[in-house]
Amino acid sequence: MPGLRRWMYRGKPALEGVDQTGVTEEEAAFLYGLAVAVRPRCIAEVGTGALRSFRALCKAAEYLICDLDMPCAVWTCDISSEPIMRARGFGIATKCVWGDARKLASQIHPAPELIFIDGKHTCDALEADTTALWPVAADGALFVYHDMSLPQFGLQKFLEEAGGLLIPSPRGMGILVKPNKG
Ligand SMILES: C[S@@+](CC[C@H](N)C(=O)[O-])C[C@H]1O[C@@H](n2cnc3c(N)ncnc32)[C@H](O)[C@@H]1O
């Protein structure tokens, strides 16, 4: 993905005290491609972290806005203030929320069509994040989860119970679709 690597890693040095794990380069390229293919008017992210996924999503939004003349807002939230302060002002149409998925859900508009969840890595947290964003997500929205195949987290159980799909990637991406009402 031309330029994506530079975009992902540009900027300030690593933040002390902030979880620096994030999507790999390959997974960032996957997210970028997914966002360009889905062409969402709004993207939601839980877990800004090291901004790796956020940057890939912003890069996709930039392509949609500047090259395809389509609207695309990227919203991100994190319970830690440092990633939010760092993400502010990044990208073209971004909103950074200091708080959890419930706070993000109370503010986000329009209805997100692509949701990337990479916050706390427990099944209960995934369920809470999904439950918070499900009602405000657009019909047909794609929920994407990170770190699904890392054994230390045991998150595949959540995906299996929710009826989602596991996409092979370095750390495992889970996909769940909110059904269309029509
Ligand atoms: C694995 S990192 C995210 C990495 C990021 N997606 C990337 O690719 O660079 C997880 C982040 O989620 C945040 N977090 C943990 N629990 C959360 C929650 N309940 N709601 C929102 N963010 C949370 C942490 O502060 C941390 O910054």
The ligand as a Gaussian input file, in Angstrom:
#p B3LYP/6-31G(d) Opt

LIG

0 1
 C       -4.372000      -2.542000      21.677000
 S       -4.496000      -0.821000      22.013000
 C       -5.217000      -0.223000      20.516000
 C       -4.248000      -0.219000      19.380000
 C       -4.703000       0.583000      18.168000
 N       -5.952000       0.099000      17.640000
 C       -3.628000       0.566000      17.115000
 O       -3.755000      -0.184000      16.123000
 O       -2.654000       1.298000      17.297000
 C       -5.846000      -0.767000      23.120000
 C       -6.267000       0.635000      23.555000
 O       -7.589000       0.525000      24.074000
 C       -7.723000       1.371000      25.179000
 N       -8.831000       0.823000      25.981000
 C       -8.797000      -0.144000      26.935000
 N      -10.035000      -0.383000      27.398000
 C      -10.869000       0.437000      26.711000
 C      -12.273000       0.661000      26.733000
 N      -13.064000      -0.031000      27.556000
 N      -12.792000       1.587000      25.904000
 C      -11.987000       2.293000      25.058000
 N      -10.645000       2.120000      24.983000
 C      -10.101000       1.208000      25.805000
 C       -6.364000       1.370000      25.856000
 O       -6.186000       2.578000      26.589000
 C       -5.429000       1.251000      24.655000
 O       -4.967000       2.532000      24.251000

